């Protein structure tokens, strides 16, 4: 059956699989950071999740055009994810030490 798939069709399928796999790889820590940052900084976490959604769309569209064009979407997603990670750590540390602001 694979012999019947044209090279262009194979490229389209492979690109779609890579986009999905990249999303699935980042999903576990994204869930954890969303929950933790959402507990302490709800409004910021919601805004960051929306930005991640937009970044994922930009990433997917860019990756479909050419793999090198995924950069802007990747940058948006990574900046938002790192921000949620930092907010999660700050919220947990403040909660443990009792320095709630």
N, C-alpha and C positions, 0 to 999 in steps of 0.2 A: 504494500500500500504506500510506503514511503517513496518508492520509486515514481509513483504517479504524481506526487506533489511537486509542482514546479518550484524552481529556486526562489522566485519572487513570493510565492505563497508560503514557502517555508520561512522566509525572512519575516513576513507579517506575523505568522504564528509564533516564531521565536521571540520577536519583539514584544508581543502581547504577554507571553509567558514571563519574560524578564521584568516587565513592568509590574505584573502581579506578584512575582517573587520578591522584588525589591520592597513592595508595600508590606507584604506579609512578614518579611524580616524585621521591619521596624515597628510592627504592630505591638508586640508584647511590652516593650519599654514605653511606648507611647501611651498605652492603657494605664500603666502604673503611674507615670508622671502626670497624666491627666487627672487621675483620681486624687493623688496626693496634692497637687497644686490646686485642684478644684476645692478641696476641703478647706484650704487656708486662704486662697485668693481666687474666689469663684469667678468674678467678672473678668479678671485678666485671663484665667484659664479658658473661659468660653471664647474670648476674642482670639486667643492663640490657636484654639482648635479650628475656628473658622479660617484663620490664616493658613493653617496646615492644609485644610481642605482645598483652598485656592492654590497653594503651593503644589499639592499633589496633582491637580488638574493641569497646571502649567508644566509640571514635570512630565506627565504622561503625553501631553501634546508635543512637547519638545522632543521627547524620546522617540515618538513615532516619526517625527520629521527627520531627525538625525540624532544618534546617541549623544553627540557632543552638545546638543542644544538643551539638554536636561538641566544644565547648571543653574539657571535662575530659580526653577522650581525646587531643586535640591537645596539651594541656599536658603530659601524661605522656610522650608520644612526643617532644616537643621537648626536655624536660628531660633525658631519657635520651640523646637524640642529641647534645645539646650536651655532656653529661658524657663520652660516648665520644669526641667530638672533642677535648676538653681532655686526656683521658687519652692519646689518640693523639699529640698534640703533645708532651706531657710525656715519654712513652716514647721517641719519636723523638729529642727533644733530649737526653735522658739517654743514649741509645745513641750519639749522635754525639759528645757531649762526654766520654763515658766515666764519667759520674757515675751508675753503676748502683747502685741501692739495693735 
